[in-house]
Amino acid sequence: QGSGMALLLISHDLGVMARHVQRVMVMYGGTVVEAGPTAAVFARRAHPYTRGLHAARPRLGATRGTRLPTIPGRVPELADLGLGCAFAERCDRAVADCRRASPADVVVGDHHRARCIRIEEASP
């Protein structure tokens, strides 16, 4: 039985999220781009932004001074976002359709959804 309470935790630290939350929502440009049970989202990072965040996390045992991978491009101003996917300009899998309309939720798994028109093609 739940206590009827919830806690909202906002963080870029995926390790903290993995250890402390039951459900995770990944946001980009003010939009939830992937959401679901934490274990499911981390097991199959379906959205390119989720994969980019995961790749850019610090690694234990890495040599001091090792540069972290980054997501190419610049974070857009919210006022400048177009009709399409907010991540399209930074996504290495973007096609013209990504810029035409905001992608609908795609079922990735049980209670796990992502907003990307290329989910099947982009699976890790």
N, C-alpha and C positions, 0 to 999 in steps of 0.2 A: 504494500500500500504506500502510495506517495503521500507526502506531507501537504500537498496542495500548494507548494511553493516552488519558485523557479529562481534561478540566478542567471543573469546575462553576463557573459564574460567576453570581452572584446580583446583580441590579441593577434599579433602577427607570429607569435611563438607557437608553432605547430606542436612542439613537444608538450607544452602546457595544455594545449587543447586535447591532445591525445590522451593525456593522463587524467584530465579533470572534467570532461564533458561527455554526456551521453549522445547528444546530437550536435552537429556542427553545420554552420552555414558559411559559405565562402562568398564574400561580396567583392564586386569590382564595379566601379563607376556608379555606386549607389544601388546596384541591383544584385540580388542573390543569384550567383551563377552556378552554385552547386550546394546541395543540402541533403542531409540524411544522417543515419546513425554514424557516429564517429568512426567506428571500426570499418564500416562499409565504405565510407568516403576515403579513408586512408588506404584501404586495401585496393580500391580501384579509383584512382584520381582521374575522373572522367573529363573535367573541363581543363583546357590548356592553362588557364591561370592557376588552378589548384596544383597542377603538375609543376608549373614554374615556381610557385611558393615552396613546394616540397623540395625541389632541386636546389633552391637558394638557402636552405636552412644550414646553420653551422653543424659541423660534424665533430663528434668526440674523437680525439686521437689525430685530428688533422695537424699537419705541421704548422707551427706558429708562423703567421704571416701569409698563410694560404688565402688567396682571394676567393670569396664566395661567388658562385655563379649568379648572374643577374638576369632579369627579364629585360630584353632589349626595348628601346623606345622610351617614351615619356608618359607619365600618368596624365590623362587628359583633364582639362578643367570641366567640371560638371556642366557648366553652362554651354560648353562647346560640343557636347555629345550629340551625335547624329541619330538617325532612326535605327541603325543596326546595332550589332553587338558592340558594347563599349570597349571590349578587349581587342577588337578586330585589327586596329592599327599596330598592336604589339604582338599579334598572334602569327606564328610561322605557318599556320594551317589555314589562314583566312582566305576566302574566295570572295568574289563580287557579291554573292548572295548574303554573306555575313554583314555587309554594310547597308543592305536594303531594308531590313526589318529586324526588330528585336526577336531573337530566337525564342521559341516556345520551350517549356519544360519537356525534357525527354526522360523517360523512365530508364534508369541505369540498373536498378535492382530494387529489392523490397524497401520501400520508403526512401529510396535514394534517387534523386533527380538532378539533372544538370541542364543548363541552357546553352546548347551548342548544336548547330545544324550538322556538325561533322563528328558527332560522338562515336559512331561505329568506326569511322576511318581513323579517328584519333586515339583509339584505345591503346593504353600502354602495353 
